[in-house]
Amino acid sequence: QVQLVESGGGLVQAGGSLRLACATSPTIFNSNTLGWYRQAPGKQRKLVAGITKFGDSHYVEAVKGRFTLSRDTAKNTVYLQMNNLLPADSGTYFCNKVPESAIDSWGQGTRVTVSS
């Protein structure tokens, strides 16, 4: 049973912004590092950013300075603010535990399309 629900994707022009949201249960939210994985068409799913239960975040080099993670403890929700989007950022974004070995199942994700 998937307990992480992603939302916030959409179509945006290059240079634009989107904010993704990942709502989950209190148990998952308070006990795990959570991250956003991106899967581009025809490619493997890869982690792009993660945030620990203590609020420490990390990002892959390609998104540093453009993407920002945050946590809302009242809503058990993790947000990914994506600014200055590039076509290469396009894909389906999934929220889940980090590392992948801790993942039980995947949700449907939320699609991001950045037009040039």
N, C-alpha and C positions, 0 to 999 in steps of 0.2 A: 504494500500500500504506500503510494507516494504521499509524502507529507511535506513537500516543498512545492509551492505554486509560484510560477514565474509570470510576470506581466510587464507591460510597458514598452514592448517592441513596436516597431513601425517603420515607415518609409521616411527618410530624411535626406536632404541634400548634403553633399560633402561640406564640412565645416559646421554643420548643425549639431544639435545636442539631443540626447534622449536620456531618460532615467528609468532604469529597470528596477523592479521590485521583486523580492523573493520572500513570500510569507511562509512561515513554518510553525511548528509546534514549539512550545516553551522548552521542552526537553531537548529537542534538536538544536534550538537556537542557543541555549545556554551551555551545551556540552561539547560543541564541535566547532572546529574551524570550518567556515562555509566559503564557498567560492563560486565564481562564474566561469563556466566553460563555454567555449565557442566552437561550433561545428560549421565550417563552410561547406558548401555543396561539393560532394565528392571527396571530402577530406576527413581526417580523424578529428575527433573532439579533443580540444586542448584547453587546459586551464589558462585563463588570462589574468585572474585576480582572486585573491583570497583574503579573508579577514578572520582573525582568531576570536575566541570568545572573550578575550581581553581587549579587543579593539585594535590590535596591531594588524596592519594590512601589508600586502605585498602584491606586486604587479610584474607582469612580463615586460621586458624592455620596450616592446612596440607600443604599449599603452601608457607607459609612465608619463606623468605630466598632463595627460588628457582624461584619464579615467580616475574616479575617486569612489572608494567604498565607504559606506557608513552603516551603522546599526541603529535601529530604533528598538530599544528594549521594551517599551510599552506595547509595541505592536508585534514583537517577535519577527521583525522584518529586516532584511538586509537590502540595501540599495546600491546600485551601481550607476553613478552619474558619469555619463559619457559625453565629453565635449570634443569639439574640433574633429568630428567623425570623418573617417576616410572610407573609401570604397572597400579597402582591405578589412575593415571592421565588420563587414556584412557577414551574416550567418545566423544560425539559430543559437541562442544563448540559453544555457541550462544552469540552474542553481543547484548545488549539491554539496555534500561533505567533501572535505579535503583531508587526506589524500583519496584517490579513487578507490583504493582497497577498502575504504570504509563505506562505500556506497552500496546500498541494497537494491535500489531501482532508480530509474530516471523518469522525470516528468516529461511533459510535452515541449517544454521550452517556450521561448518567445523569439519571434523572428525579427531581425534587424536588417534592413536594407538601406544602404547608403548609395545614393546615385551620384555620379560624377558630373 
